[in-house]
Amino acid sequence: MELLLFRTDIKSKKKVKSLKSVFNNHSEIINWSVDLEDIDNVLRIEATTNLSEKDVMDLVRIKGFYIQIMLD
C-alpha cells in the first residue's frame, strides 16, 4: 500500500462530493479523504502500488481543481 499526499484547492464538502464517484470507483484507490480544516486542503490517498501520483493529479485536474504533490 502507498500513501499519497497532495495540496489542493478543494475547500468545501460540495467540492469533495464531486470527486466521490471518481475515487470511489477507482480500483487502485483503497481509501481517500480531503482535510478541509487544513490550510493546504490536503488530499490523502491510500492506494495500491499501481497508482502513480501523476494518475491522481490527472483525475483531480479533469474535475477542475488545483493539485500539487506535498513534499516532505
Secondary structure, DSSP 8 states (H G I E B T S, - for coil): -EEEEEEE---SHHHHHHHHHHHHT-TTEEEEEE-TTSTT--EEEEE-TT--HHHHHHHHHHTT--EEE---
